[in-house]
C-alpha cells in the first residue's frame, strides 16, 4: 500500500505537465495562398513537466506541454522551426535548442513533431533526457496528432 501511495505522489507533477485543451480537430484550410503547419508534442514521460517553446524564424509561435498541438499559417517560403525549453532543470544541455528546416508552398499541410525520451549524452548519477524536432509525412502526422490537445498559438500567421 505504501509503495502505491509513493508512486502516486511521484506521478502528480508529471500529470500536471500534460496539455489540457480540447482534443484535436482540423484547423480551417489555409487561405490567401498560405500553407497550414501543425506543430505537436508527443505525450512522452521524459520532460513532460516542462513547457517547450516553438519559434518560427525567431518569432515565438506557441508553448506546448506534453500531448499538445497547435497550428500556424505560413506564406510560401523557407522557414526554420526551432524548439527551446522554457524552464528545464534536468541537464546541462538544456540550453541547447533543436530545429528543422521547412519549405512550404501554397496549400501545403505539414506536420512537425517534437518528441522527448530518456537517453542523450551519458552522465553519471543523473537523469538524461534527449529531444528532437522533425517534419513527418502527413499520414504519420494525421495519425499521431489525433489524440493531442489544442494550445492556441500566440501567432497564427507568418510571412517569410
N, C-alpha and C positions, 0 to 999 in steps of 0.2 A: 504494500500500500504506500509506504513512504517513497519508494522509487518512482511510482507513477505520479505522485504529487510533485516531486522534484522535477521530473520530466515536463510536467505541465507548466511549472513556473519558468523553466528554461525556454519553453516554446512561445510564451507570451510575447516577448519582444519581436520574434520572427513574424508572428501573425499581425502585429501592429504595422509592420512594414509592407503589407500587401496593398495593391491597388483596390479602390473601393467604389469606383464609378459604375455606370450601367454597363452591362455586358455588350460585347461587340455588335455594332450594326454598321452597315456600309455608309461611308461618307457620301454626300452628294457628288455626282460626277464633276470632274474639273470643267470649268468654263473658260472662255476667252483664250483658248489655245494653251492652257496650262496642263501640267501633269499632277496626278494625285500620288503622294508618297505617304505610306503608313510607316510609322516607327513603333516598334513594340519591344517589350522587355519580358522575357520568359519568366515564369514564376519559380525560378530555382531558389533553393535554400541558401546558397552561398551569396553573401552580401545583401540578402533580402531586406534587411532593416535600414539600408542606406538608399537615399534618393540618387538617381542618375540623371544628370542634366544633359540635354542634347542641343547641339548647336549646328546650324547650317551656315557655312561661310561666316563664322564668328558671331552670328546672331542667335541668341538663346531662344529656342523654339518651345521646349517643354521640359518638365522634370517628371520622370516616371518612377514609380515604385514597382517592385516585382509584380508581374501579372498585369501590367498596364500597357495601354497603347494610345497613340494619338495620330494625327494626320496633318499634313500641310500641302498646300498647292504651290507648285513651282513653275515659273516660266521656263520655257526650253533653255537648256544650257548645262554647264558643268558645275557641280557643287561638291563640297566636302561636308560630310555628315560626321560630327565628332561627339563623343561622349566624354563627360568629365564627372567625377564624383562631387556631390555637394558637400558631404561630410563622410570621410572614410577613415576608420581608425584601426583597420586590421593589419596593414602592412606599409612598409616604407615606399613601395611602388605605387601607392595610392594617387600620387600627384601625376602619374603617367596617364595620358589620355589615349583613346583608341579612335580610329577614324576609318572611313571608307569613302571612296570616290563614287559619284553618282552622275551619270549623264542622262538627261531626260528630254523627251520630245513631247509635243502637244498630244494630249490624250493618253499618255502612258499612265499605268497604275503600277507602282513599285512598292516593294516591301523591304524594310530594313530591320533586321533582327539584332537585338542585344542580348547576350547570354553571359551568365557567370557560372563558375564552377570551382570546386576545390582543386588546387594544383598550383601551377605557376612556379616561379623560382623556389628552389628548396630553401628551407630555413630550419633552424634548429629550435625546437620547443616553441613553435608559434603556429598560427593558422595562416595558410597561404591561399589566397583567392585569385583566380585568373578570370579575365573577361575579354570579350571581343565583340565587335560590331561588324555586320556583313549584310550585303544585299542577298536576298534569297529568291529563288524562282517563284512566280505567282502561285503555282499550285501548292508549294510548301507554305508560303506566307498566308494564303487564304485558310489553310487548314489549321495552322498554329495560332493565328490571331483570333479565331472564332471563340476562344474561351477567355480572352483578355478583357479588361475593363477600361473604359474610356477615361482619359485625362484630357481636359480641354486645353488646347495649345495656347501659349502666350501670343504666338504669331501664327496667323492662318495662311498667309500668302507671302511669297518672296519672289523677287526678281534677281537675276544674276548680277 
